[in-house]
Each structure stands twice: as C-alpha cells, then as structure tokens.
Amino acid sequence: VTLERGDIRSELTATTHAAHHRYQFGAAVKNPVLLFDLDHHLESGEIKDAELRIDAATHRISGRLHSLGEMSDGYGGYQVYFVARTRSAWREQLVYSAGMAPAAGTQAMGKGVGAVLIFDAPPTGGEAQPIEVQLALSLVSEENAAKNLDAELPAWQFEATQKATAADWQKLLTTVRITGGSEPERRMFYSSLYRSFLMP
C-alpha cells in the first residue's frame, strides 16, 4: 500500500512466526522515521505493560509486551516476546513510555512504550533505498523469538519469502477442493477456510 501522507510505499510479507517489512519513502521525506509502538492492540484489548531494548551496533530491537485481549484477560493475558532487526543502520534513536516525550535512550518499560528510529536522508541526487525490518515473535521467550527470526528469515530476500509463503498458503487451501455453487459462494468458502487456518 502507498500512504498518501509522505508518499510511503509499505510492503509486508510473513512466515509462520516472523514478518519482513519494506518501506520506500518518497523523495520529499528528508529523514525517514520508523516508529515501534508497543501500546496499540486490537479493539477491546489493551497492553498491560511492555519493555524494549535497542542495540544500535547490531541494528536490533528486542523486548516483550503483556497483552490482555477480549478472550485472554480472564486468565491474565499473555506475554508476546519479539526480536527485530533493520537492514541498515539508523542515525538516531529515541524511546518513550508513560506519556513522556521521546528522548535519547536505549530502553523503555512500563505503559505506553515505544521507540523512534531516525534514518539518514539519501545522498543528494541519489536514489533512496528502502528501509527494511525483519521481526519475529514467540509466546515462550525472547530467545525463541531470536531463533524464529534466524530460522525463518535467514536472509534479506523479500520476494523469495513472499513466494514461499504464497506457496505454503496455496498448499493449505487446496487441502479441500469444492465443486458446484456460485463463484461468490466458493469465494466465501475459501475465505472461511483461510481464516480457520489463520486463527484456529
């Protein structure tokens, strides 16, 4: 999708436990910024608390958040651990929590946690390279999230990951073959099948 404000092309593909983001910023954007906001949730849920750490030397951000969802808050919610890495280095990093303004730092914890990464502008006359982020999750530990990242996204190959994921979905969706019915009915069936695999 291309975001009208800032002319930012946003692309996303995923594996079972990880995602590969690619952002192409328009020429008018002088200092591209990525925002990691750990305070947003699906409607009717909330983030009880979160923490993140930034390691600029390895281009990594890691941490966890405690999610309370409509179906999970009755038993205390659950922890989501994550490890993310960017393909290129950033120029400046800011962190924030508890409604405070973003400030220089490498870690944040509590409620309303997030981080801001500011990248350099492309060289004069040069073409801006996309900013790429890979992120993996685990419901077990940060160590498992790191293992998921390394196992499922070992290289920066967006198109190859996209094709492999499409093939995986096609294999799942052809588990069931139907005949008859109208095209809208068949589309409804396969959309429902997709959702049953997406969130059993």
LOKOL-682547 format. One record per residue (C-alpha): chain; residue number from 1; residue in three letters; x, y, z. Coordinates in steps of 0.5 Angstrom, whole numbers, plus 500, padded with zeros to 3 digits. Example, Ala and Ser with C-alpha at 12.3 -4.5 7.8 and 13.67 -1.06 7.14 Angstrom:
<sites>
mol, seq, type, u, v, w
A, 1, ALA, 525, 491, 516
A, 2, SER, 527, 498, 514
</sites>
This chain:
<sites>
mol, seq, type, u, v, w
A, 1, VAL, 500, 500, 500
A, 2, THR, 502, 507, 499
A, 3, LEU, 501, 512, 504
A, 4, GLU, 499, 519, 501
A, 5, ARG, 502, 523, 507
A, 6, GLY, 509, 523, 506
A, 7, ASP, 509, 518, 499
A, 8, ILE, 511, 512, 503
A, 9, ARG, 510, 505, 500
A, 10, SER, 509, 500, 505
A, 11, GLU, 510, 492, 504
A, 12, LEU, 510, 487, 508
A, 13, THR, 511, 479, 508
A, 14, ALA, 511, 474, 513
A, 15, THR, 513, 467, 515
A, 16, THR, 510, 463, 521
A, 17, HIS, 513, 467, 526
A, 18, ALA, 516, 473, 523
A, 19, ALA, 515, 478, 518
A, 20, HIS, 519, 482, 513
A, 21, HIS, 517, 490, 512
A, 22, ARG, 520, 494, 507
A, 23, TYR, 519, 502, 507
A, 24, GLN, 520, 506, 501
A, 25, PHE, 520, 513, 503
A, 26, GLY, 518, 519, 498
A, 27, ALA, 523, 524, 495
A, 28, ALA, 520, 529, 500
A, 29, VAL, 522, 525, 506
A, 30, LYS, 529, 528, 508
A, 31, ASN, 529, 524, 515
A, 32, PRO, 526, 517, 514
A, 33, VAL, 523, 515, 521
A, 34, LEU, 520, 508, 524
A, 35, LEU, 516, 508, 530
A, 36, PHE, 516, 502, 534
A, 37, ASP, 509, 503, 538
A, 38, LEU, 508, 497, 543
A, 39, ASP, 502, 501, 546
A, 40, HIS, 497, 499, 541
A, 41, HIS, 492, 493, 541
A, 42, LEU, 486, 490, 537
A, 43, GLU, 480, 493, 539
A, 44, SER, 477, 491, 546
A, 45, GLY, 484, 489, 549
A, 46, GLU, 490, 493, 552
A, 47, ILE, 497, 493, 553
A, 48, LYS, 498, 492, 561
A, 49, ASP, 506, 493, 560
A, 50, ALA, 512, 493, 556
A, 51, GLU, 519, 494, 555
A, 52, LEU, 524, 494, 550
A, 53, ARG, 532, 495, 549
A, 54, ILE, 536, 498, 543
A, 55, ASP, 542, 495, 541
A, 56, ALA, 545, 500, 535
A, 57, ALA, 551, 496, 534
A, 58, THR, 547, 490, 531
A, 59, HIS, 541, 494, 529
A, 60, ARG, 537, 490, 534
A, 61, ILE, 531, 492, 538
A, 62, SER, 528, 487, 543
A, 63, GLY, 523, 486, 548
A, 64, ARG, 516, 484, 550
A, 65, LEU, 509, 486, 552
A, 66, HIS, 504, 484, 556
A, 67, SER, 497, 483, 552
A, 68, LEU, 490, 483, 555
A, 69, GLY, 485, 481, 550
A, 70, GLU, 478, 480, 550
A, 71, MET, 479, 472, 550
A, 72, SER, 485, 472, 555
A, 73, ASP, 484, 477, 560
A, 74, GLY, 480, 472, 564
A, 75, TYR, 486, 468, 565
A, 76, GLY, 491, 474, 566
A, 77, GLY, 493, 475, 559
A, 78, TYR, 500, 473, 555
A, 79, GLN, 507, 475, 554
A, 80, VAL, 509, 477, 547
A, 81, TYR, 517, 477, 546
A, 82, PHE, 520, 480, 540
A, 83, VAL, 526, 481, 536
A, 84, ALA, 527, 486, 531
A, 85, ARG, 533, 488, 526
A, 86, THR, 534, 493, 521
A, 87, ARG, 538, 492, 515
A, 88, SER, 541, 499, 515
A, 89, ALA, 544, 503, 521
A, 90, TRP, 540, 509, 524
A, 91, ARG, 542, 516, 525
A, 92, GLU, 539, 517, 532
A, 93, GLN, 534, 513, 537
A, 94, LEU, 529, 516, 542
A, 95, VAL, 525, 512, 547
A, 96, TYR, 519, 514, 551
A, 97, SER, 514, 511, 556
A, 98, ALA, 508, 513, 560
A, 99, GLY, 506, 519, 556
A, 100, MET, 513, 522, 556
A, 101, ALA, 516, 526, 550
A, 102, PRO, 521, 521, 546
A, 103, ALA, 528, 522, 549
A, 104, ALA, 535, 519, 547
A, 105, GLY, 536, 512, 550
A, 106, THR, 537, 505, 549
A, 107, GLN, 531, 502, 553
A, 108, ALA, 524, 504, 556
A, 109, MET, 519, 500, 560
A, 110, GLY, 512, 501, 563
A, 111, LYS, 506, 503, 560
A, 112, GLY, 506, 507, 553
A, 113, VAL, 512, 504, 551
A, 114, GLY, 515, 506, 544
A, 115, ALA, 522, 507, 540
A, 116, VAL, 523, 512, 534
A, 117, LEU, 529, 511, 529
A, 118, ILE, 531, 516, 525
A, 119, PHE, 535, 515, 519
A, 120, ASP, 539, 519, 514
A, 121, ALA, 537, 522, 508
A, 122, PRO, 539, 519, 502
A, 123, PRO, 545, 523, 499
A, 124, THR, 544, 529, 494
A, 125, GLY, 542, 526, 487
A, 126, GLY, 542, 519, 490
A, 127, GLU, 536, 514, 490
A, 128, ALA, 533, 513, 497
A, 129, GLN, 534, 506, 499
A, 130, PRO, 528, 502, 502
A, 131, ILE, 528, 501, 510
A, 132, GLU, 527, 494, 511
A, 133, VAL, 526, 491, 518
A, 134, GLN, 525, 484, 520
A, 135, LEU, 521, 482, 526
A, 136, ALA, 520, 475, 530
A, 137, LEU, 515, 473, 535
A, 138, SER, 515, 468, 541
A, 139, LEU, 510, 467, 546
A, 140, VAL, 515, 463, 550
A, 141, SER, 521, 467, 551
A, 142, GLU, 526, 473, 547
A, 143, GLU, 531, 467, 546
A, 144, ASN, 526, 463, 542
A, 145, ALA, 524, 470, 538
A, 146, ALA, 531, 471, 536
A, 147, LYS, 531, 463, 534
A, 148, ASN, 525, 464, 530
A, 149, LEU, 528, 470, 526
A, 150, ASP, 534, 467, 525
A, 151, ALA, 531, 460, 522
A, 152, GLU, 525, 463, 518
A, 153, LEU, 529, 470, 515
A, 154, PRO, 536, 468, 515
A, 155, ALA, 537, 473, 509
A, 156, TRP, 534, 480, 506
A, 157, GLN, 530, 476, 501
A, 158, PHE, 523, 480, 501
A, 159, GLU, 521, 477, 494
A, 160, ALA, 523, 470, 496
A, 161, THR, 520, 470, 502
A, 162, GLN, 513, 472, 499
A, 163, LYS, 513, 467, 494
A, 164, ALA, 515, 461, 499
A, 165, THR, 509, 464, 504
A, 166, ALA, 504, 464, 498
A, 167, ALA, 506, 457, 496
A, 168, ASP, 505, 455, 503
A, 169, TRP, 498, 458, 504
A, 170, GLN, 496, 455, 497
A, 171, LYS, 498, 448, 500
A, 172, LEU, 494, 449, 506
A, 173, LEU, 488, 452, 502
A, 174, THR, 488, 446, 497
A, 175, THR, 487, 441, 503
A, 176, VAL, 480, 442, 501
A, 177, ARG, 477, 442, 494
A, 178, ILE, 470, 444, 493
A, 179, THR, 466, 444, 486
A, 180, GLY, 459, 447, 485
A, 181, GLY, 456, 453, 488
A, 182, SER, 457, 460, 485
A, 183, GLU, 463, 464, 485
A, 184, PRO, 461, 468, 491
A, 185, GLU, 460, 462, 495
A, 186, ARG, 466, 459, 493
A, 187, ARG, 470, 465, 495
A, 188, MET, 466, 465, 502
A, 189, PHE, 468, 458, 503
A, 190, TYR, 476, 459, 502
A, 191, SER, 476, 466, 505
A, 192, SER, 473, 462, 511
A, 193, LEU, 478, 456, 510
A, 194, TYR, 483, 461, 510
A, 195, ARG, 481, 464, 517
A, 196, SER, 481, 458, 520
A, 197, PHE, 488, 456, 519
A, 198, LEU, 490, 464, 520
A, 199, MET, 487, 463, 527
A, 200, PRO, 484, 456, 529
</sites>
